[in-house]
Amino acid sequence: MEAARKPRNATREENLAVILHHAEKIFAEFGFKGATMQAIADAAGLPKANLHYYFPTKLALYREVIERIFTIWLEAADSFDTSATPEEALSRYIRKKMEISRAHPCGSKVWANEVIQGAPIIQDYLQTTLNEWTDTRIKVINRWIAEEKIDTVDPRHLLYMIWATTQHYADFQHQIVTLNSGNPLSDSQWENATDSVTGVILRGIGLKP
């Protein structure tokens, strides 16, 4: 009996997932200029022609990697709109950002490397999507301040602190591993790190963790 074939859409999604996973790693290690489509195809175990079928150019693939990690970050920020209190919203947001840093360290590194270089490829993305998203979060934080639910703070710097702290665990993963006797953080250490980061940030704006 002939084996059942996977639906074309399922195969496509699987291939895309494999490509993006390995592209994140290659771009994180070599940057946009140093990475090659051949290296990504080899890492993904696909012929280069197959890779070009999904992504005609390296730029298209790179932007997809960038948009993927940013979309994941956006989904983490849904807590701003769905939580009843600032404590709940920020605690959920910080926890999710820490989880993303653990699950997608290479995606975070790609973003960081791009911005450090002056965002030559995604400057338009920063000026539109990121800017618009940041403005909506600032409005929420300002509302909390006006309602005297948190201490007065510059919303931008609160967001920058959350981003910098949570993404540190991805972007400086090697340093953290080195300082942890050469071992990746265990589940309990990640939980402790998340609780510590959450507590410091919340107490800094007059909230109790």
Phi, psi and omega per residue, in radians:
M1 nan 2.274 -3.082
E2 -1.189 2.336 3.136
A3 -1.087 2.495 3.140
A4 -1.145 2.387 3.124
R5 -1.553 2.532 3.086
K6 -1.279 2.538 3.044
P7 -1.004 2.556 -3.099
R8 -1.003 -0.703 -3.125
N9 -1.111 -0.649 3.141
A10 -1.155 -0.738 3.106
T11 -1.107 -0.729 3.128
R12 -1.068 -0.785 -3.128
E13 -1.129 -0.669 3.109
E14 -1.120 -0.795 3.137
N15 -1.096 -0.733 3.121
L16 -1.080 -0.743 -3.137
A17 -1.085 -0.748 3.132
V18 -1.139 -0.785 -3.135
I19 -1.065 -0.845 -3.094
L20 -1.148 -0.646 3.111
H21 -1.049 -0.849 -3.099
H22 -1.342 -0.554 3.084
A23 -1.101 -0.712 3.085
E24 -0.972 -0.806 -3.103
K25 -1.131 -0.780 -3.106
I26 -1.179 -0.778 3.126
F27 -1.145 -0.634 3.132
A28 -1.142 -0.639 -3.090
E29 -1.424 -0.682 -2.999
F30 -1.978 -0.151 -3.080
G31 1.330 3.046 -3.115
F32 -1.122 -0.789 -3.085
K33 -1.185 -0.696 -3.061
G34 -1.389 -0.429 -3.120
A35 -1.298 2.584 3.079
T36 -2.220 2.662 3.091
M37 -1.114 -0.584 3.114
Q38 -1.111 -0.746 3.139
A39 -1.115 -0.692 3.129
I40 -1.189 -0.736 3.110
A41 -1.080 -0.757 3.129
D42 -1.089 -0.767 -3.127
A43 -1.123 -0.631 -3.124
A44 -1.417 -0.180 -3.124
G45 1.246 0.584 -3.125
L46 -2.165 2.614 3.003
P47 -1.094 2.559 -3.132
K48 -1.017 -0.605 3.128
A49 -1.082 -0.643 3.097
N50 -1.150 -0.690 3.115
L51 -1.082 -0.748 3.138
H52 -1.210 -0.388 3.072
Y53 -1.116 -0.715 -3.139
Y54 -1.461 -0.641 -3.108
F55 -2.363 1.777 -3.065
P56 -1.038 -0.507 -3.105
T57 -2.346 2.800 3.074
K58 -1.120 -0.614 3.128
L59 -1.091 -0.744 3.135
A60 -1.090 -0.711 3.128
L61 -1.193 -0.740 3.140
Y62 -1.058 -0.793 -3.137
R63 -1.154 -0.563 3.087
E64 -1.156 -0.693 3.093
V65 -1.094 -0.773 3.128
I66 -1.087 -0.830 -3.104
E67 -1.150 -0.560 -3.140
R68 -1.120 -0.873 -3.112
I69 -1.172 -0.625 3.139
F70 -1.202 -0.651 3.091
T71 -1.096 -0.689 3.094
I72 -1.101 -0.714 3.093
W73 -1.135 -0.686 3.117
L74 -1.068 -0.754 3.140
E75 -1.100 -0.580 3.106
A76 -1.139 -0.504 -3.084
A77 -1.469 0.034 3.080
D78 -1.030 -0.401 -3.118
S79 -1.063 -0.438 3.114
F80 -1.076 -0.560 -3.058
D81 -1.726 -0.363 -3.018
T82 -1.892 -0.077 -3.114
S83 -1.667 2.596 -3.075
A84 -1.393 -0.477 -3.058
T85 -2.342 2.775 3.057
P86 -1.042 -0.671 3.125
E87 -1.002 -0.826 -3.118
E88 -1.172 -0.794 -3.101
A89 -1.056 -0.869 -3.075
L90 -1.259 -0.646 3.113
S91 -1.095 -0.787 3.125
R92 -1.141 -0.705 -3.122
Y93 -1.132 -0.836 -3.127
I94 -1.099 -0.761 3.135
R95 -1.058 -0.775 -3.135
K96 -1.135 -0.708 3.130
K97 -1.126 -0.639 3.080
M98 -1.154 -0.716 3.115
E99 -1.098 -0.676 3.131
I100 -1.156 -0.694 3.127
S101 -1.093 -0.568 3.119
R102 -1.341 -0.689 -3.051
A103 -1.479 -0.490 -3.061
H104 -2.285 0.963 -3.110
P105 -1.104 -0.609 -3.109
C106 -1.219 -0.680 3.098
G107 -1.062 -0.725 3.102
S108 -1.115 -0.693 3.133
K109 -1.157 -0.662 3.101
V110 -1.060 -0.803 3.120
W111 -1.063 -0.830 -3.105
A112 -1.080 -0.789 -3.139
N113 -1.088 -0.697 3.123
E114 -1.090 -0.804 -3.106
V115 -1.197 -0.685 3.114
I116 -1.032 -0.597 3.132
Q117 -1.414 0.078 -3.138
G118 1.601 0.258 3.103
A119 0.920 0.927 -3.110
P120 -1.122 -0.433 -3.098
I121 -1.731 -0.586 -2.995
I122 -2.058 0.387 -3.140
Q123 -0.997 -0.674 3.114
D124 -1.084 -0.608 3.128
Y125 -1.170 -0.718 3.121
L126 -1.124 -0.710 -3.067
Q127 -1.299 -0.329 -3.109
T128 -1.955 -1.370 -3.028
T129 -1.039 -0.894 -3.110
L130 -1.147 -0.737 -3.119
N131 -1.103 -0.771 -3.136
E132 -1.144 -0.735 3.124
W133 -1.101 -0.766 -3.125
T134 -1.072 -0.717 3.129
D135 -1.053 -0.659 3.137
T136 -1.199 -0.647 3.109
R137 -1.214 -0.627 3.122
I138 -1.088 -0.691 3.116
K139 -1.072 -0.707 3.121
V140 -1.128 -0.810 -3.130
I141 -1.120 -0.718 3.106
N142 -1.104 -0.594 3.091
R143 -1.153 -0.720 3.090
W144 -1.051 -0.704 3.136
I145 -1.140 -0.799 -3.137
A146 -1.080 -0.587 3.130
E147 -1.499 0.069 3.121
E148 1.022 0.629 3.097
K149 -1.569 -0.405 3.046
I150 -2.375 2.841 3.086
D151 -1.149 2.732 3.087
T152 -1.136 2.220 -3.112
V153 -2.656 2.644 3.040
D154 -1.271 2.008 -3.073
P155 -0.977 -0.655 -3.121
R156 -1.073 -0.770 -3.088
H157 -1.250 -0.507 3.024
L158 -1.121 -0.796 3.107
L159 -1.112 -0.770 3.136
Y160 -1.039 -0.696 -3.130
M161 -1.133 -0.748 3.128
I162 -1.108 -0.807 -3.135
W163 -1.070 -0.851 -3.072
A164 -1.084 -0.756 -3.073
T165 -1.219 -0.849 -3.088
T166 -1.207 -0.703 -3.103
Q167 -1.321 -0.278 3.049
H168 -0.997 -0.622 -3.084
Y169 -1.224 -0.289 3.037
A170 -1.706 -0.907 -3.018
D171 -1.181 -0.544 3.135
F172 -2.002 0.643 -3.114
Q173 -0.979 -0.752 -3.110
H174 -1.076 -0.723 3.133
Q175 -1.114 -0.752 3.137
I176 -1.123 -0.742 3.109
V177 -1.083 -0.765 3.133
T178 -1.031 -0.777 -3.128
L179 -1.319 -0.131 3.088
N180 -1.853 0.700 3.114
S181 1.053 0.511 3.086
G182 1.417 0.188 -3.100
N183 -2.001 2.456 3.018
P184 -1.066 2.666 3.115
L185 -1.085 2.361 3.095
S186 -1.343 3.029 3.103
D187 -1.001 -0.781 -3.121
S188 -1.175 -0.610 3.103
Q189 -1.205 -0.652 3.079
W190 -1.124 -0.723 3.127
E191 -1.103 -0.737 3.110
N192 -1.126 -0.725 3.116
A193 -1.087 -0.774 3.141
T194 -1.095 -0.776 3.121
D195 -1.113 -0.702 -3.124
S196 -1.152 -0.826 -3.140
V197 -1.086 -0.780 3.140
T198 -1.069 -0.799 -3.109
G199 -1.092 -0.782 -3.131
V200 -1.081 -0.811 -3.090
I201 -1.194 -0.804 -3.115
L202 -1.132 -0.762 3.116
R203 -1.118 -0.513 -3.139
G204 -1.179 -0.320 3.103
I205 -2.056 0.391 2.997
G206 1.468 0.354 3.137
L207 -1.936 2.780 3.054
K208 -1.787 2.223 -3.142
P209 -1.053 nan nan
